Amino acid sequence: MGWFHSRFPLILLNKEEKKAYRALIDSDLVISKGGSYLLANSWKDLPQILMVMLPLMIASIMKKRTLLLGVSIGPASSKISSLFLRFCLSFVDQIVLREEYAVKTCKRLKIPEEKLTLLPDMALFSVACETNQPDKPELLNNLSSPVIGVTVRRWPFDDVGNRAEREPKYFESVATALKTFQNSTNGTVLFIPQVIGPNEEGSDLGGIQKVMEHLGKNPNFITLPRDLSVNQLRAIYAHLDLLVGTRLHSCLMGFGTPTTMIGYQGDKSIGSAKLLGCSDRFVHINEITAESLLHAIQKTWNERESIKQDAKKRLKAFQKEFYSHLPAILSIEDFPIKTFEAIPDSGKKLILQQNIKKKKNRSSLLRITATLLLLMTTIYAFRWLQLRKGIEQAFVQQNSYHMGTVDGKLAGYYLEPPLDEQDIGETGIWKLSDDTRVDQHPDLQATLALQHFSYWKQPGNTEKKDIARATFFELSENIQKMFVQKTAQDGRTFSVVEYHFGNIWYPHLKTPWRSSLAQGRCLSVLARHYQEKPDPELLKLIRSIIVSYEVPVEEDGVKSVLDGYWFYEEVAQQPATHILNGHIIAFWGLYDVYRVTGDKKAFNLFQKGMDAVLNNLNNYDTFPWSTYDFGPHIWAGTAGPKYQLMHANQMKILFEMTKQPEFLKYARQWEDELSNWTNQISYLFSRDYYRVTRKVKTICLY
């Protein structure tokens, strides 16, 4: 394999992508993860197809053996997407499908039959080949029987549209059916968070909360902890009396437990229901009603004993299939046989065929060039779609900006719109955060505190104000405990909050590290606390924090110098990164302190920070985009849509503070540029321009 197609693509990739590419170079066999799902119903499915298939396509060009393992394919109703899918699948040596529907789809796509193998979902492998039943978890003890486990997820209803109407109906139907069944059995309903990330949309916690809102307070409806391991989930599913599963893999992991399935996403769930033998206890999410779901649950409960017996027979069949086919598929001669004495003759023959198989030559220049062009085109097309979505989300999320005063007093916060009532739980929202380091994350805690304060002070709110107020003071007091005292070289003492975990964008950053953004956001919290409850000790801490703005980064402060002006570093390290939004938030905290206490030092430091922005705006404007920072990392340079809009709104607020026309000029320019599609395309290329030109020496070393 030549340098051109083994090393040249590295120029287009970021640091993490380079690691994956090198892994392909060093591999002999490349296997896709189980559970992949390939649709071809419209052109919108092209990015998903390429996301799954691209690593295998690149590996094939490198003359590696490739395997698509445990995949669902179909439906495929779009000609363009179907042709593209067929082209991508032509790079794969073997395709292991998990449903009969997928086999039929592949045959319609004219995929050679010798490439296809039908095998139960790989999630069933651990269930079918497990020798011992997992022990009953303690959390299931002392619960009223029967114990009914439930997994629910949020669903966009993209295939049928009208999510705003269908999703609430789905949650209400689940809640009504469960409540009716629980009343008839006096059992316990456990909501199990099968998936808790990577964001609010993908987490089951939001779906569980929506269902619980319909159920109200009831001790028989319990939400389990969110940090359950795979083994813990498996043990819970195995000891339930009944499972109502929306998450497909909860049904697979709990196979053997009487199950009612709520299916979604094309043929995948329908095929899995047939595989697991519960097609007659299946309700599709697009057609769900409380009556249809309750009927399926009741049928599962009435037939639970026969279901368990059928599951045992199916598990034996699954086990035989796994041991028959997996060794051949993976070309492993010494596969661990625990149940059967030997692989069937057909399996041995297939192993022999796979081991002597020669990889055909796919490294023609034409094929390599075509694939690289496809790679580059798709990368930019996919990035552009992501960019458009990111811009839309940024405008939605940052639609409320104000100076944060009510009757001359500090109230809301500059870039943090107040919480909605449904976001505030019985004890606030901060304990429900998905961030596992929330208790050690000063900026996150400060942001949540300011949002609760804003809700508390917002005119017109009546519900949960007491909760928001209590949560604000609880978070403020917790933030105060996070500050540590430092001593500068000139003997002055000052206070800083520290991060004791790393930052993925700055891998060379040593812990603990400091941040002017965290200092500023915490000052904004403490200023509001002091406004409501004046306290000499709190004022002493505030003044100690202010001193950190005068202390250089090298002495554990947050100050650096940019073209002769004082700059407050969001990532307080050397070399300085000069992150614009973090610097502005840092001196806004000083301004809040000045407005509450009249502290002249706070105002002077605020003015120094303002001067740094005003005299460097031309350096942060690359036209048509703003610059995020000047740091040494590979993403330095062009700001993403979220930060472009943040910069624009920060300029608006600075204009309100100072009436400097320069701020208003850049506010309008940066905001207008977000909606221009030619500027959006230039943004994509400018990111790679920075990546290539500023990292030429590093890239050459690869």
C-alpha positions as CSV (number, residue, x, y, z in Angstrom):
1,M,0.0,0.0,0.0
2,G,1.5,3.3,-1.1
3,W,2.0,6.5,0.8
4,F,-0.8,8.3,-1.2
5,H,-3.7,6.3,0.1
6,S,-2.2,5.3,3.4
7,R,-1.0,8.7,4.7
8,F,-2.5,11.5,2.5
9,P,-6.0,11.3,4.0
10,L,-4.5,12.1,7.4
11,I,-4.4,15.7,6.3
12,L,-8.2,15.8,6.3
13,L,-8.7,14.2,9.7
14,N,-8.6,15.5,13.3
15,K,-6.6,14.0,16.0
16,E,-9.1,11.4,17.1
17,E,-9.9,10.4,13.5
18,K,-6.1,9.9,12.8
19,K,-6.0,7.3,15.6
20,A,-8.9,5.4,14.0
21,Y,-7.2,5.6,10.6
22,R,-3.9,4.3,11.9
23,A,-5.8,1.4,13.6
24,L,-7.2,0.4,10.2
25,I,-3.6,0.4,8.8
26,D,-2.4,-1.9,11.6
27,S,-5.3,-4.3,11.4
28,D,-5.8,-7.6,9.5
29,L,-9.5,-8.0,10.1
30,V,-11.9,-5.0,10.5
31,I,-15.3,-5.7,12.1
32,S,-18.1,-3.2,12.4
33,K,-19.9,-3.1,15.8
34,G,-23.0,-5.1,16.3
35,G,-26.3,-3.2,16.2
36,S,-25.6,-1.1,13.2
37,Y,-28.7,-0.1,11.2
38,L,-28.8,0.9,7.6
39,L,-31.8,2.5,6.0
40,A,-32.2,3.6,2.4
41,N,-35.5,5.4,2.3
42,S,-34.4,8.9,1.2
43,W,-31.3,10.9,0.5
44,K,-31.3,11.9,4.1
45,D,-30.1,8.4,5.0
46,L,-26.8,8.8,3.0
47,P,-24.8,10.3,5.9
48,Q,-25.9,7.4,8.2
49,I,-24.9,4.9,5.6
50,L,-21.5,6.4,5.1
51,M,-20.9,6.8,8.8
52,V,-21.3,3.0,9.3
53,M,-19.7,1.9,6.1
54,L,-16.7,4.3,5.6
55,P,-14.3,2.6,7.9
56,L,-15.0,-0.7,6.2
57,M,-14.6,0.9,2.8
58,I,-11.2,2.4,3.7
59,A,-10.1,-0.9,5.2
60,S,-11.1,-2.7,2.0
61,I,-9.0,-0.4,-0.1
62,M,-6.1,-1.2,2.2
63,K,-6.7,-4.8,1.3
64,K,-7.9,-5.8,4.8
65,R,-10.6,-8.4,5.4
66,T,-13.9,-6.8,6.4
67,L,-16.9,-8.0,8.3
68,L,-20.3,-6.2,8.9
69,L,-21.4,-8.0,12.0
70,G,-24.9,-8.1,13.5
71,V,-26.5,-5.5,11.3
72,S,-30.0,-4.6,10.2
73,I,-30.6,-3.4,6.6
74,G,-33.8,-2.0,5.3
75,P,-36.2,-0.9,4.2
76,A,-34.6,0.4,1.0
77,S,-37.2,2.3,-1.0
78,S,-35.1,5.2,-2.4
79,K,-33.3,4.4,-5.7
80,I,-30.5,6.8,-5.0
81,S,-29.9,5.7,-1.4
82,S,-30.3,2.0,-2.4
83,L,-27.7,2.3,-5.2
84,F,-25.3,4.1,-2.7
85,L,-25.9,1.4,-0.1
86,R,-25.2,-1.3,-2.6
87,F,-22.0,0.4,-3.7
88,C,-20.8,0.7,-0.1
89,L,-21.7,-3.0,0.7
90,S,-19.7,-4.1,-2.3
91,F,-16.5,-3.3,-0.2
92,V,-17.5,-5.8,2.5
93,D,-16.3,-9.4,2.4
94,Q,-19.0,-10.8,4.7
95,I,-22.3,-9.4,6.0
96,V,-23.9,-11.0,9.1
97,L,-27.6,-10.0,9.3
98,R,-29.9,-10.4,12.3
99,E,-33.3,-10.5,10.7
100,E,-34.9,-12.3,7.8
101,Y,-36.3,-8.9,6.6
102,A,-32.7,-7.8,6.2
103,V,-31.8,-10.8,4.1
104,K,-34.7,-10.1,1.7
105,T,-33.6,-6.5,1.4
106,C,-30.0,-7.5,0.6
107,K,-31.3,-9.9,-2.1
108,R,-33.3,-7.0,-3.6
109,L,-30.2,-4.9,-3.6
110,K,-28.5,-7.8,-5.5
111,I,-25.9,-8.5,-2.8
112,P,-24.3,-11.9,-3.6
113,E,-25.8,-14.5,-1.4
114,E,-22.5,-16.1,-0.5
115,K,-21.7,-12.8,1.4
116,L,-24.8,-13.1,3.6
117,T,-25.2,-15.0,6.9
118,L,-28.3,-14.9,9.1
119,L,-27.4,-14.9,12.8
120,P,-29.4,-13.8,15.9
121,D,-28.5,-10.4,17.3
122,M,-25.1,-10.5,18.9
123,A,-26.6,-9.1,22.2
124,L,-28.1,-12.6,22.6
125,F,-24.7,-14.3,22.5
126,S,-24.0,-13.6,26.2
127,V,-27.5,-14.7,27.1
128,A,-27.5,-17.9,25.1
129,C,-24.0,-18.9,26.1
130,E,-24.2,-17.9,29.8
131,T,-23.8,-21.0,32.0
132,N,-25.1,-19.5,35.3
133,Q,-28.1,-17.4,36.0
134,P,-27.0,-14.0,37.4
135,D,-27.7,-13.4,41.1
136,K,-30.8,-11.4,42.0
137,P,-29.8,-7.8,42.7
138,E,-30.5,-6.4,46.1
139,L,-32.5,-3.5,44.8
140,L,-35.2,-6.0,43.7
141,N,-35.7,-7.3,47.2
142,N,-38.7,-6.3,49.3
143,L,-40.7,-5.1,46.3
144,S,-44.3,-6.0,45.8
145,S,-44.8,-8.8,43.2
146,P,-45.1,-8.9,40.3
147,V,-42.1,-6.7,39.5
148,I,-42.6,-5.1,36.0
149,G,-39.6,-3.6,34.3
150,V,-40.1,-0.8,31.8
151,T,-37.7,0.9,29.3
152,V,-38.9,3.9,27.5
153,R,-37.1,6.3,25.2
154,R,-37.7,9.5,23.4
155,W,-38.5,9.1,19.7
156,P,-38.6,11.8,17.0
157,F,-41.3,10.2,14.8
158,D,-39.3,11.3,11.7
159,D,-40.9,8.6,9.5
160,V,-44.5,9.9,10.2
161,G,-43.9,13.5,11.3
162,N,-46.0,15.5,13.8
163,R,-43.8,14.7,16.8
164,A,-45.4,17.4,18.9
165,E,-48.7,15.4,18.8
166,R,-47.4,11.8,18.6
167,E,-44.7,11.8,21.4
168,P,-47.0,13.0,24.2
169,K,-49.6,10.5,23.1
170,Y,-47.0,7.7,23.2
171,F,-45.9,8.7,26.8
172,E,-49.5,9.0,27.9
173,S,-50.4,5.6,26.4
174,V,-47.5,3.9,28.2
175,A,-48.4,5.6,31.5
176,T,-52.1,4.7,31.3
177,A,-51.5,1.0,30.4
178,L,-48.9,0.6,33.2
179,K,-51.2,2.2,35.7
180,T,-54.1,0.0,34.8
181,F,-52.0,-3.2,34.9
182,Q,-50.4,-2.2,38.2
183,N,-53.8,-1.6,39.8
184,S,-55.0,-5.0,38.7
185,T,-51.9,-6.8,40.1
186,N,-50.7,-4.6,42.9
187,G,-47.2,-5.0,41.7
188,T,-44.2,-2.7,41.4
189,V,-43.2,-0.9,38.2
190,L,-39.5,-0.2,37.7
191,F,-38.4,2.3,35.1
192,I,-34.9,1.2,33.9
193,P,-32.6,3.8,32.3
194,Q,-31.0,1.5,29.7
195,V,-29.3,4.5,27.9
196,I,-28.3,7.8,29.7
197,G,-26.5,9.7,26.9
198,P,-24.8,11.1,25.0
199,N,-27.3,14.0,25.2
200,E,-30.8,14.8,26.4
201,E,-32.4,13.5,23.2
202,G,-30.6,10.2,23.4
203,S,-31.1,9.6,27.2
204,D,-33.9,7.5,28.6
205,L,-34.2,9.8,31.6
206,G,-36.2,12.4,29.7
207,G,-38.7,9.7,28.5
208,I,-39.0,8.3,32.0
209,Q,-39.7,11.7,33.4
210,K,-42.4,12.3,30.8
211,V,-44.2,9.1,31.7
212,M,-43.8,9.7,35.4
213,E,-45.5,13.1,35.0
214,H,-48.7,11.3,33.9
215,L,-48.4,8.8,36.8
216,G,-47.9,11.3,39.6
217,K,-46.5,10.4,43.0
218,N,-46.9,6.7,43.6
219,P,-44.6,4.5,45.7
220,N,-45.3,1.6,43.4
221,F,-43.6,3.4,40.4
222,I,-39.9,3.6,40.9
223,T,-37.0,4.9,38.7
224,L,-33.8,2.9,39.1
225,P,-30.4,4.6,39.4
226,R,-28.9,5.7,36.1
227,D,-25.4,4.4,36.6
228,L,-26.1,0.7,36.2
229,S,-23.5,-1.5,34.5
230,V,-24.3,-4.0,31.7
231,N,-24.0,-6.9,34.2
232,Q,-26.4,-5.1,36.6
233,L,-28.9,-4.5,33.8
234,R,-28.6,-8.1,32.7
235,A,-29.3,-9.3,36.3
236,I,-32.3,-7.0,36.7
237,Y,-33.9,-8.1,33.5
238,A,-33.3,-11.8,34.3
239,H,-35.2,-11.5,37.6
240,L,-38.2,-9.4,36.5
241,D,-41.7,-11.0,36.4
242,L,-42.5,-9.1,33.2
243,L,-40.7,-6.6,30.9
244,V,-42.2,-3.8,28.8
245,G,-39.4,-2.9,26.5
246,T,-39.0,0.0,24.1
247,R,-35.3,-0.2,24.0
248,L,-34.5,-3.1,21.7
249,H,-31.5,-4.2,23.6
250,S,-33.4,-4.3,26.9
251,C,-35.6,-7.0,25.2
252,L,-32.6,-8.8,24.0
253,M,-30.7,-8.7,27.3
254,G,-33.8,-9.8,29.1
255,F,-34.7,-12.6,26.7
256,G,-36.2,-15.4,28.8
257,T,-38.3,-12.9,30.8
258,P,-41.9,-12.6,29.5
259,T,-41.7,-9.5,27.3
260,T,-44.0,-7.0,25.6
261,M,-42.1,-5.0,22.9
262,I,-42.8,-1.4,21.8
263,G,-41.1,-1.3,18.4
264,Y,-39.7,1.5,16.3
265,Q,-37.4,2.3,13.4
266,G,-38.4,0.3,10.3
267,D,-37.9,-3.4,10.0
268,K,-35.5,-3.7,12.9
269,S,-37.9,-4.1,15.8
270,I,-40.4,-6.1,13.7
271,G,-37.7,-8.6,12.8
272,S,-36.4,-8.8,16.3
273,A,-39.9,-9.4,17.7
274,K,-40.2,-12.4,15.3
275,L,-36.7,-13.6,16.3
276,L,-37.7,-13.5,20.0
277,G,-41.1,-15.1,19.4
278,C,-43.1,-12.1,20.6
279,S,-44.7,-10.9,17.4
280,D,-48.1,-11.3,19.0
281,R,-47.1,-9.2,22.0
282,F,-45.7,-6.4,19.9
283,V,-47.0,-2.8,19.6
284,H,-45.4,-0.3,17.1
285,I,-44.6,3.1,18.5
286,N,-46.4,4.9,15.5
287,E,-49.7,3.1,16.3
288,I,-49.5,2.8,20.1
289,T,-52.6,3.4,22.2
290,A,-53.2,2.6,25.9
291,E,-55.7,-0.1,24.9
292,S,-53.4,-1.9,22.4
293,L,-50.4,-1.8,24.9
294,L,-52.5,-3.0,27.8
295,H,-53.8,-5.9,25.7
296,A,-50.3,-6.9,24.8
297,I,-49.1,-6.7,28.4
298,Q,-52.1,-8.7,29.7
299,K,-51.4,-11.3,27.0
300,T,-47.8,-11.6,28.1
301,W,-48.8,-12.0,31.7
302,N,-51.5,-14.6,31.0
303,E,-49.1,-16.7,28.9
304,R,-45.9,-16.1,30.9
305,E,-45.3,-19.8,31.7
306,S,-45.5,-20.9,28.1
307,I,-43.3,-17.9,27.1
308,K,-40.6,-19.1,29.4
309,Q,-40.6,-22.6,28.0
310,D,-40.5,-21.3,24.5
311,A,-37.6,-19.0,25.4
312,K,-35.6,-22.0,26.7
313,K,-36.0,-23.8,23.4
314,R,-35.0,-20.7,21.4
315,L,-31.9,-20.1,23.5
316,K,-30.7,-23.6,22.7
317,A,-31.2,-23.0,19.0
318,F,-29.5,-19.6,19.3
319,Q,-26.5,-21.2,21.1
320,K,-26.2,-23.8,18.3
321,E,-26.2,-21.1,15.7
322,F,-23.6,-19.0,17.4
323,Y,-21.2,-21.9,17.9
324,S,-21.8,-23.1,14.3
325,H,-21.3,-19.9,12.5
326,L,-19.1,-17.5,14.6
327,P,-15.9,-19.5,14.3
328,A,-16.3,-19.6,10.5
329,I,-17.2,-16.0,10.2
330,L,-14.2,-14.9,12.3
331,S,-11.9,-17.5,10.8
332,I,-11.0,-18.8,14.3
333,E,-10.0,-22.5,14.5
334,D,-9.8,-22.8,18.2
335,F,-13.2,-21.3,19.2
336,P,-14.1,-22.1,22.8
337,I,-16.7,-24.8,22.7
338,K,-18.4,-25.2,26.1
339,T,-21.7,-26.8,25.2
340,F,-21.1,-28.8,22.0
341,E,-18.2,-31.2,21.5
342,A,-17.4,-30.0,18.0
343,I,-18.3,-27.6,15.3
344,P,-20.6,-29.1,12.7
345,D,-19.0,-30.3,9.4
346,S,-20.5,-27.4,7.5
347,G,-18.9,-25.0,9.9
348,K,-15.5,-26.7,9.6
349,K,-15.7,-26.5,5.8
350,L,-16.5,-22.8,5.9
351,I,-13.5,-22.2,8.2
352,L,-11.3,-23.9,5.7
353,Q,-12.7,-21.8,2.9
354,Q,-12.2,-18.6,4.8
355,N,-8.7,-19.3,5.9
356,I,-7.5,-20.1,2.3
357,K,-9.4,-17.2,0.8
358,K,-7.2,-14.6,-1.0
359,K,-8.1,-11.0,-0.7
360,K,-8.7,-9.7,-4.2
361,N,-6.7,-6.6,-5.3
362,R,-8.7,-3.4,-4.8
363,S,-5.9,-0.9,-4.9
364,S,-6.3,0.4,-8.4
365,L,-5.6,4.1,-8.7
366,L,-9.1,4.7,-10.1
367,R,-10.9,3.0,-7.2
368,I,-8.6,4.8,-4.7
369,T,-9.2,8.2,-6.2
370,A,-12.9,7.7,-6.5
371,T,-13.2,6.7,-2.9
372,L,-11.1,9.6,-1.7
373,L,-13.2,12.0,-3.6
374,L,-16.3,10.4,-2.2
375,L,-14.8,10.6,1.3
376,M,-14.0,14.3,0.9
377,T,-17.3,15.2,-0.7
378,T,-19.4,13.3,1.9
379,I,-17.3,14.7,4.8
380,Y,-18.0,18.3,3.7
381,A,-21.7,17.5,2.9
382,F,-22.2,15.9,6.3
383,R,-20.4,18.7,8.1
384,W,-22.6,21.3,6.3
385,L,-25.7,19.5,7.4
386,Q,-24.4,19.4,11.0
387,L,-23.5,23.1,10.8
388,R,-27.0,24.1,9.6
389,K,-28.5,22.1,12.5
390,G,-26.0,23.6,14.9
391,I,-26.9,27.1,13.8
392,E,-30.6,26.4,14.3
393,Q,-30.0,25.0,17.7
394,A,-27.8,27.9,18.7
395,F,-30.5,30.4,17.8
396,V,-33.1,28.4,19.8
397,Q,-30.8,28.0,22.8
398,Q,-29.6,31.7,22.9
399,N,-32.8,33.5,22.3
400,S,-32.9,35.5,25.6
401,Y,-30.3,38.2,26.3
402,H,-30.5,41.0,28.8
403,M,-28.4,43.0,31.2
404,G,-29.8,41.2,34.1
405,T,-31.4,43.9,36.3
406,V,-34.8,44.3,37.9
407,D,-35.5,47.7,39.5
408,G,-31.8,48.4,39.5
409,K,-30.8,45.1,41.2
410,L,-29.1,42.1,39.7
411,A,-31.5,39.5,38.5
412,G,-31.1,37.4,35.3
413,Y,-27.8,36.6,33.6
414,Y,-26.4,37.7,30.3
415,L,-26.3,34.5,28.3
416,E,-28.3,32.1,30.4
417,P,-32.1,32.3,29.8
418,P,-34.2,31.4,32.9
419,L,-35.3,27.8,33.4
420,D,-38.8,26.7,32.5
421,E,-40.9,25.4,35.4
422,Q,-40.7,21.8,34.1
423,D,-36.9,22.0,34.4
424,I,-37.1,22.4,38.1
425,G,-37.5,19.2,40.1
426,E,-38.6,19.0,43.7
427,T,-35.1,19.8,44.8
428,G,-33.9,21.8,41.8
429,I,-32.2,20.3,38.7
430,W,-28.6,20.3,39.7
431,K,-28.7,16.9,41.3
432,L,-30.2,15.4,38.2
433,S,-27.4,16.6,35.9
434,D,-25.9,14.0,33.5
435,D,-22.5,15.4,34.2
436,T,-20.9,12.9,36.6
437,R,-18.5,15.6,37.9
438,V,-21.2,18.2,38.7
439,D,-20.1,18.4,42.4
440,Q,-16.5,19.3,41.2
441,H,-17.4,21.5,38.3
442,P,-17.5,25.1,39.4
443,D,-18.6,26.6,36.1
444,L,-21.5,24.2,35.7
445,Q,-22.7,24.8,39.3
446,A,-22.4,28.5,38.8
447,T,-24.4,28.4,35.6
448,L,-27.2,26.3,37.3
449,A,-27.2,28.7,40.2
450,L,-27.6,31.7,38.0
451,Q,-30.5,30.0,36.1
452,H,-32.3,29.2,39.3
453,F,-31.7,32.8,40.5
454,S,-33.1,34.1,37.2
455,Y,-36.2,31.9,37.6
456,W,-36.7,33.1,41.2
457,K,-36.5,36.8,40.2
458,Q,-38.3,36.7,36.9
459,P,-41.6,38.6,37.2
460,G,-44.7,36.6,36.8
461,N,-43.3,33.2,38.0
462,T,-45.3,31.8,40.9
463,E,-44.7,28.0,40.9
464,K,-41.5,26.5,42.4
465,K,-40.0,29.9,43.3
466,D,-39.1,28.6,46.8
467,I,-37.4,25.6,45.3
468,A,-35.4,27.8,42.9
469,R,-34.4,30.2,45.7
470,A,-33.3,27.3,48.0
471,T,-31.3,25.7,45.1
472,F,-29.6,28.9,44.3
473,F,-28.3,29.4,47.9
474,E,-27.4,25.7,48.2
475,L,-25.3,25.9,45.0
476,S,-23.8,29.3,46.1
477,E,-22.7,27.9,49.4
478,N,-21.2,24.8,47.7
479,I,-19.3,27.1,45.3
480,Q,-17.8,29.1,48.2
481,K,-16.3,25.8,49.6
482,M,-14.6,25.1,46.3
483,F,-12.3,28.2,46.5
484,V,-8.7,27.6,47.6
485,Q,-6.2,30.2,48.7
486,K,-3.0,30.9,46.8
487,T,-0.1,33.2,47.4
488,A,1.5,35.4,44.7
489,Q,5.2,36.1,44.5
490,D,4.7,39.5,46.0
491,G,3.1,38.0,49.0
492,R,-0.6,38.8,48.2
493,T,-3.1,36.1,48.9
494,F,-6.0,35.4,46.5
495,S,-8.7,32.7,45.9
496,V,-9.3,30.5,42.9
497,V,-11.5,27.5,42.0
498,E,-9.6,24.6,40.4
499,Y,-10.5,21.9,38.0
500,H,-9.2,18.5,39.0
501,F,-10.0,16.8,35.7
502,G,-8.7,17.3,32.2
503,N,-10.1,19.0,29.1
504,I,-10.4,17.0,25.9
505,W,-9.6,20.0,23.8
506,Y,-6.3,20.7,25.7
507,P,-4.8,17.2,26.3
508,H,-1.5,18.7,27.5
509,L,-3.3,20.6,30.3
510,K,-2.1,19.6,33.7
511,T,-4.4,19.3,36.7
512,P,-5.4,21.1,38.8
513,W,-5.9,24.1,36.4
514,R,-7.8,27.4,36.7
515,S,-10.2,29.3,34.5
516,S,-11.1,33.0,34.4
517,L,-14.5,32.0,33.0
518,A,-15.2,30.0,36.2
519,Q,-13.9,32.9,38.3
520,G,-16.2,35.3,36.6
521,R,-19.3,33.1,36.6
522,C,-18.8,32.3,40.3
523,L,-18.4,36.1,41.1
524,S,-21.7,36.7,39.4
525,V,-23.3,34.1,41.7
526,L,-21.6,35.4,44.9
527,A,-22.5,39.0,44.0
528,R,-26.2,38.0,43.8
529,H,-25.9,36.1,47.1
530,Y,-24.4,39.1,48.7
531,Q,-27.1,41.3,47.3
532,E,-29.8,39.1,48.9
533,K,-27.8,38.3,52.1
534,P,-25.0,40.7,52.9
535,D,-22.3,39.0,54.9
536,P,-18.8,40.3,55.8
537,E,-17.1,36.9,55.2
538,L,-18.7,36.5,51.8
539,L,-17.5,40.0,50.8
540,K,-14.0,39.1,52.0
541,L,-14.0,36.0,49.7
542,I,-15.3,38.1,46.8
543,R,-12.4,40.6,47.2
544,S,-9.9,37.7,47.5
545,I,-11.2,36.3,44.2
546,I,-10.8,39.7,42.5
547,V,-7.1,39.7,43.3
548,S,-6.7,36.6,41.0
549,Y,-7.4,38.9,38.0
550,E,-4.1,40.8,38.8
551,V,-1.9,37.7,39.3
552,P,-0.2,36.2,36.2
553,V,-1.1,32.7,35.0
554,E,2.4,31.5,35.9
555,E,1.7,32.4,39.6
556,D,-1.7,30.5,39.6
557,G,-3.7,33.6,38.7
558,V,-5.7,34.1,35.5
559,K,-4.0,37.2,33.9
560,S,-2.0,37.3,30.7
561,V,-1.1,40.0,28.2
562,L,-2.4,40.4,24.7
563,D,-0.8,43.2,22.6
564,G,-0.2,45.2,25.8
565,Y,-3.7,44.7,27.2
566,W,-4.7,42.6,30.2
567,F,-6.4,39.4,29.2
568,Y,-8.2,36.9,31.5
569,E,-7.5,33.4,30.4
570,E,-10.4,30.8,30.3
571,V,-7.7,28.1,30.2
572,A,-5.0,29.5,32.5
573,Q,-1.9,27.9,31.0
574,Q,1.1,28.7,28.9
575,P,1.1,29.3,26.0
576,A,-1.9,31.5,26.3
577,T,-5.0,30.6,24.3
578,H,-6.9,34.0,24.6
579,I,-10.4,32.6,24.4
580,L,-12.7,35.5,23.6
581,N,-16.0,34.4,25.2
582,G,-14.3,33.2,28.4
583,H,-12.5,36.5,28.8
584,I,-15.7,38.5,28.5
585,I,-17.6,36.3,31.0
586,A,-14.7,36.7,33.4
587,F,-14.9,40.5,33.5
588,W,-18.7,40.5,33.6
589,G,-18.3,38.9,37.0
590,L,-16.2,41.9,38.0
591,Y,-18.9,44.2,36.7
592,D,-21.6,42.4,38.8
593,V,-19.5,42.9,41.9
594,Y,-19.0,46.6,41.1
595,R,-22.8,47.1,40.7
596,V,-23.6,45.4,44.0
597,T,-20.7,46.6,46.2
598,G,-19.3,49.6,44.4
599,D,-15.8,48.1,44.6
600,K,-13.4,50.3,42.6
601,K,-10.8,47.6,42.0
602,A,-13.4,45.4,40.4
603,F,-14.4,48.3,38.1
604,N,-10.8,49.1,37.1
605,L,-10.1,45.4,36.3
606,F,-13.4,45.3,34.4
607,Q,-12.3,48.3,32.4
608,K,-8.9,46.7,31.6
609,G,-10.7,43.6,30.3
610,M,-13.0,45.7,28.2
611,D,-10.1,47.6,26.7
612,A,-8.5,44.3,25.6
613,V,-11.6,43.3,23.7
614,L,-12.1,46.8,22.1
615,N,-8.5,47.0,20.8
616,N,-8.3,43.4,19.5
617,L,-11.7,43.0,17.8
618,N,-10.0,43.2,14.4
619,N,-7.8,40.2,15.4
620,Y,-10.9,38.2,16.3
621,D,-12.6,38.9,13.0
622,T,-11.5,36.7,10.1
623,F,-14.5,37.6,7.8
624,P,-16.9,36.1,7.5
625,W,-16.4,34.3,10.8
626,S,-15.1,35.2,14.3
627,T,-12.2,33.6,15.9
628,Y,-12.7,31.4,19.0
629,D,-9.1,31.7,20.3
630,F,-5.4,31.9,19.4
631,G,-4.5,28.7,21.1
632,P,-1.9,26.1,20.0
633,H,-4.4,23.2,19.7
634,I,-5.6,21.9,16.3
635,W,-9.1,23.5,16.6
636,A,-7.7,27.0,17.2
637,G,-9.2,29.6,15.0
638,T,-12.7,29.7,13.5
639,A,-15.5,29.7,16.0
640,G,-18.4,27.2,15.6
641,P,-22.0,28.5,15.2
642,K,-22.7,28.3,18.9
643,Y,-19.7,30.6,19.7
644,Q,-20.3,32.8,16.7
645,L,-23.7,33.6,18.0
646,M,-22.4,33.9,21.5
647,H,-19.8,36.4,20.3
648,A,-22.5,38.4,18.5
649,N,-24.6,38.6,21.6
650,Q,-21.7,39.4,23.8
651,M,-21.0,42.4,21.5
652,K,-24.6,43.5,21.9
653,I,-24.3,43.6,25.7
654,L,-20.9,45.3,25.5
655,F,-22.6,48.0,23.3
656,E,-25.3,48.4,25.9
657,M,-22.7,48.9,28.6
658,T,-20.4,51.3,26.7
659,K,-22.3,52.6,23.7
660,Q,-19.2,52.0,21.7
661,P,-20.3,51.7,18.0
662,E,-17.5,49.2,17.3
663,F,-19.2,46.6,19.4
664,L,-22.6,47.0,17.6
665,K,-20.8,46.8,14.2
666,Y,-19.3,43.3,15.0
667,A,-22.5,42.1,16.7
668,R,-24.5,42.7,13.5
669,Q,-21.8,41.4,11.2
670,W,-21.3,38.1,13.1
671,E,-25.0,37.4,13.5
672,D,-25.8,38.1,9.9
673,E,-23.0,35.9,8.6
674,L,-24.6,32.9,10.3
675,S,-27.6,32.9,7.9
676,N,-25.6,33.2,4.7
677,W,-25.1,29.8,3.1
678,T,-21.9,30.9,1.2
679,N,-20.4,31.9,4.5
680,Q,-21.4,28.5,6.0
681,I,-19.5,26.7,3.2
682,S,-16.5,29.0,3.7
683,Y,-16.6,28.1,7.4
684,L,-16.1,24.4,6.6
685,F,-13.1,25.1,4.5
686,S,-11.6,27.6,6.9
687,R,-11.6,25.0,9.7
688,D,-9.5,22.7,7.5
689,Y,-7.4,25.7,6.4
690,Y,-6.5,26.4,10.0
691,R,-5.9,22.7,10.6
692,V,-3.5,22.3,7.7
693,T,-1.7,25.6,7.7
694,R,-1.2,25.9,11.5
695,K,-0.3,22.2,11.9
696,V,1.9,21.5,8.8
697,K,4.9,20.4,10.9
698,T,2.8,18.1,13.0
699,I,1.0,16.5,10.0
700,C,4.3,15.9,8.3
701,L,5.5,13.9,11.3
702,Y,2.6,11.4,10.8
